[in-house]
Amino acid sequence: MKTQCPGCQGKQLTQPWVVPGQPAVLNYRCHSHTAATKVPLLDLHLVECHECGLVFNAGFDESLVPYDGGYDNQQSHSSVFWNHMEECARHLATHYAAPAGSGIVLEPGCGKGAYLKMLCKLTGWRGLGYDTTSEAAGEGEHNTHFVNRNASTGDIPTGIHALVCRHVIEHVGDVGAFLRLLHEMAVAGGAKVTYIETPSWEWIVAQAAFWDVFHEHCNYFTAATLQHLAKDAGFHVLEHFTTFGGQYQSLYLGTSDTFASRDRAQPSPSELDAFARKADAAKATLQSHLVVNGAGRGPYAIWGAGAKGVTLANTFTHLGMAPSIIIDSNPGKAGTFIPGVAVPVHPPGRATLEKVPLIVIPNPNYLPEIQETLRNLGLNPTLVSI
């Protein structure tokens, strides 16, 4: 159990909020019921650092999260998320442009590479992607190259235009050291901009989104905390704003000339205790709502085999309200079973969907897309968007 903050090394921590029995990994493709039920279950111990405001899981065990080819958290099969990625890529290309054909973008933690390919197709930049979950090594589409391992400072070529790190820092146990590593990479390559995207703790708190707290995400950042830790690593802030309906925050950074320029002002508290109370109440309210709509009496589905959907499925199965199926548009997850409670994952086809009169949607951003899919199939189930 960690006794000091992995962001700033502070030792003034709150008492933990314990979330029992969560799967160690949520985005892993389990190809059998048995494999899914063998995923270890752990208690989360969320604490808040009084010195920098970071909320983190003091009981995080990174050795239990297998970041290999079987790990798959792609959301780009959804047009909604694809449009989000494209909007982010266009912002980077427009506001931090490089001369045509001269830009190199490095993405440590590139996943399966969808964003990097999109960005390089849009800009004509050369893309270098590093990730242990990558299923492709070597040359890729749109002038990209992928390496199936983590990046190090020694890998960085000179002439980097942009360093991109999307949805990585929330997964890294020693996040302060990782941000310093990003800064070292940016300096070594001469990067003009470093772009970080990560979930917004403010959004999670405002929505009492207990389904957005899980073992894979060991860190949760307010806007103030994220800026504070980035500056502590040697960066200075160029831009910082929320995206994807407030769910994510995009931080654009430059490399400071000297560490003396860092701002040591303390972020405001994130009120972990208040969130814990709201989350427990939200869980009870949602459970009652699902019962009213028939979840306890007949089959229902959860739309989304990502972290939010898997967390909800595990939570409500343990409350005696197991979903019949999980729906997901990612073809790589079709025929698999979600970690923990081993609910099967199906693609959004009529033969499957007509059997579930109730569908729970963990992310409201996808509601219009899901409604359109159902209309095209001639189906009209009850939808509960949370």
Secondary structure, DSSP 8 states (H G I E B T S, - for coil): ---S-TTT----B---EEEEEEES-SSB-B-SHHHHHTS-EEEEEEEEBTTT--EEETT--GGGS--STTB----TTSHHHHHHHHHHHHHHHHHT---TTT-EEEEET-TTSHHHHHHHHHH--EEEEE-TT-S--EEETTTEEEESS---GGG--S---EEEEES-GGG-SSHHHHHHHHHHHHHHHT-SEEEEEEEBHHHHHHTT-GGG--SS--EEB-HHHHHHHHHHTTEEEEEEEEETTTTEEEEEEEE-S-GGG----------HHHHHHHHHHHHHHHHHHHHHTTTTTS--EEE--SHHHHHHHHHHHHTT---SEEE-S-GGGTT-B-TTT--BEE-S-HHHHTT-SEEEES-GGGHHHHHHHHHHTT---EEEE-
